[in-house]
């Protein structure tokens, strides 16, 4: 399943109403660590086999969403289950660490 670009307009349908866990990557184009994590997040999204969803939120374009979830540092990875954040990780993480968050 492809990685979805999440905005305030599709956040409710893409994340909060999802019947599957959703991995959300809060990022920005100027952020070096974000550029390190981004290919890993893309790979996880492409390998998900419909078990979970993967989306990205550009904090510069969606500051309301970043503020709502108290994102102070990026990259921040957040897993939502049943419309609620269940796990959060800040900084660069390995693919295995990110997959563990989804299990």
C-alpha positions as CSV (number, residue, x, y, z in Angstrom):
1,X,0.0,0.0,0.0
2,X,1.3,3.4,-0.9
3,X,2.3,6.1,1.6
4,X,-0.5,8.7,2.0
5,X,0.1,12.4,2.3
6,X,-1.9,13.5,5.3
7,X,-3.4,16.9,5.7
8,X,-5.9,18.5,8.0
9,X,-8.5,17.8,5.3
10,X,-8.0,14.0,5.2
11,X,-6.7,13.4,8.7
12,X,-10.0,12.2,10.1
13,X,-10.7,9.7,7.3
14,X,-7.1,8.5,6.8
15,X,-6.0,8.2,10.4
16,X,-8.8,8.6,13.0
17,X,-11.4,6.5,11.2
18,X,-9.0,3.8,10.1
19,X,-9.8,0.2,11.1
20,X,-6.1,-0.6,10.8
21,X,-3.1,0.8,12.7
22,X,-1.7,3.9,11.1
23,X,2.0,4.9,11.2
24,X,2.3,8.7,10.8
25,X,5.6,10.3,10.1
26,X,5.8,14.0,11.1
27,X,8.6,15.5,9.0
28,X,9.9,18.6,7.1
29,X,11.9,18.9,3.9
30,X,14.8,20.8,5.7
31,X,15.2,18.2,8.4
32,X,18.3,15.9,7.9
33,X,17.2,13.1,10.2
34,X,13.8,13.2,8.4
35,X,15.5,12.5,5.1
36,X,17.2,9.5,6.8
37,X,13.9,8.0,8.1
38,X,11.8,8.8,5.0
39,X,13.0,6.0,2.8
40,X,12.5,3.5,5.6
41,X,8.9,4.8,6.1
42,X,8.3,4.5,2.4
43,X,9.6,1.0,2.3
44,X,7.4,0.0,5.3
45,X,4.4,1.5,3.5
46,X,5.1,-0.4,0.3
47,X,5.5,-3.7,2.2
48,X,2.4,-3.3,4.5
49,X,0.3,-5.9,2.7
50,X,-2.8,-4.0,3.9
51,X,-2.1,-4.9,7.5
52,X,-1.6,-1.2,8.4
53,X,-1.5,2.2,6.8
54,X,1.4,4.6,6.5
55,X,1.1,8.4,6.1
56,X,3.3,11.5,6.2
57,X,2.5,14.9,7.6
58,X,4.7,17.8,6.6
59,X,4.8,19.9,9.8
60,X,5.5,23.1,7.8
61,X,2.4,22.7,5.7
62,X,0.2,21.2,8.5
63,X,1.2,23.1,11.7
64,X,-2.2,22.6,13.3
65,X,-1.8,18.8,13.3
66,X,1.8,19.0,14.6
67,X,0.5,21.3,17.4
68,X,-2.5,19.1,18.2
69,X,-0.2,16.1,18.8
70,X,2.5,18.1,20.6
71,X,5.1,17.4,18.0
72,X,8.1,19.4,19.2
73,X,11.0,17.6,17.4
74,X,11.1,15.8,14.1
75,X,11.1,13.2,12.8
76,X,8.3,12.1,15.1
77,X,6.7,8.7,14.3
78,X,3.3,8.0,15.8
79,X,1.2,4.9,15.6
80,X,-2.6,5.5,15.9
81,X,-4.9,2.6,16.9
82,X,-8.7,3.1,17.0
83,X,-8.2,6.8,16.5
84,X,-5.8,7.3,19.3
85,X,-2.0,7.7,19.4
86,X,-0.7,4.5,21.0
87,X,3.1,4.8,20.5
88,X,5.4,7.7,19.7
89,X,9.1,7.7,18.7
90,X,11.3,10.8,18.1
91,X,14.4,10.7,16.0
92,X,15.9,8.2,13.6
93,X,14.9,4.6,14.1
94,X,15.7,1.4,12.4
95,X,13.2,-0.4,10.2
96,X,12.9,-3.1,12.8
97,X,12.2,-0.6,15.6
98,X,9.5,1.0,13.5
99,X,7.9,-2.3,12.6
100,X,7.9,-3.2,16.3
101,X,5.8,-0.1,17.0
102,X,3.2,-1.5,14.6
103,X,3.0,-5.0,16.1
